[in-house]
Structure formats: structure tokens, C-alpha cells
Amino acid sequence: MAKKKAVKTAAIELENLRKFEAAQKKKARTRNVITVAGCLVAAFAVVVTFALVSVNIAGNNTASTDTDANKTDETKQDTGTVTPGPTPTTHVAGVPDGAGTVDISSATPTFTAGDWSNDGKIHVQVLEAGSGPEITANETVNAHYLGWKASDGKEFDGTFSRGGQPIEFPLSGVIPGWTYGIAGTHVGDKLAIYIPHEYGYATKPASDPTGGDLVFYVNVVSAK
């Protein structure tokens, strides 16, 4: 009887041992699954983070490129309208052959067109000398002016038709014909400036009022 009881007890203990081992194996498998799942989640997080960083970098690069493109467009527009062609360093004194004449004998200057053959130079005629200091290309001036188309003498702009008051402008912010036509002259000078197309509004067609070669009367009353 005692022997049967011992065998039964041993069988129970063996079964319990088997159940214990099975439970331990199940726990181990669960831990492995959790570990693998954790690794997968971590890897997925890394991938998502990398993707977001890449998108952000790409977006910044695109914005930078767009900004640069806008700057480039703006530069092209300014270059085409304000500073076209080669940049002169000075002007030539006198009137180019056949360029017509500017007359200041009346209150409002007039221009009679001639037959000017563009020689690629800015010509400046001092119609009446002033007594002020010499003007440099980096100064801001206050001036009266009138502009005509060289080919037909038609006036297209001027302070005389807009209240008669001089206007202020930096010589660094106007067409090269003005910058280098005025620089080197003196405050108070009354000037006739003959400007080839490439130093005026070079992007304008010949049919435009400001297209082609231009002639300006300019009287700088002050500079700073």
C-alpha cells in the first residue's frame, strides 16, 4: 500500500515538474516574442524618424532653392532693366556726331533729334557749368531732368512735367548711363547726357518710349 502511494506521489510530482517546465518554456517564448516585438518597434521608430528628417531636409532644400531662384529672377530682372551690358567706368565729354542738340535757352529744356550712330559710349555735354563739388558714383543726388528718345526727340519723362520739383535718387540705383554720366561732373552743372541703348533700358524694344538710344537733360542741385 505504501509502495503504491509512493509511486502515485512520484507520478504527481513528475507531472507537476512537466507542467512547471512547460510553463517556463512558455514564459521564455513570450519573453522572446516581446523582445523581438520591441526590437521591431524600435527599428520602425528609427525608420520613421529618418524618413521625417529626410522630408524636412528636402523641404528646407526646396525652400532654399526656391528662394535662390527668386533671387536669381530678381537679379535677372534688375540686370536686364537697370544694369544691362558691359559696365562703363566713365563718360566721354562732348556731343556724339549727329546726335542732335539740347537747348536750355527757355525755362523748359528742349531737344532736337539728329541722326546719331551709336558708338557704345556715354557722352556728356556740359551746357552750363556749376560751382559745386564733384559728384561721385556712390552719392545720392537731387536733380531736375528731362528724357527724350534720341531717334525722334519725343519726351517720355521729366520733373518739369511733374510739378517742377527735383527728385532724389542714389546714383547706384539708376541706369548706368545716369550713374556714369553724372559721376565726375559737378553740383550745379546743367548736362546733356547721350546714352546708348545698352546703358539705358536695354530690355525695352525700340518701339517702347524708353527703348533705343536716349538723351537726358540733367541738373544736379545737390549731392550727399
Buried (B, 14 or more C-beta within 10 A) or exposed (E): EEEEEEEEEEEEEEEEEEEEEEEEEEEEEEEEEEEEEEEEEEEEEEEEEEEEEEEEEEEEEEEEEEEEEEEEEEEEEEEEBBBBBEEBEEBBEEBBEEBBBBEBEEEBBBBEBBEBEBEEBBBBBBBEEBEBEEBEBEBEBBBBBBBBBBBEBEBEBBBBEEEEEBEEBEBEEBBBBBBBBBBBBBBBBBBBBBBBBBBBBBBBEEEEBBBBBBBBBBBBBBBE
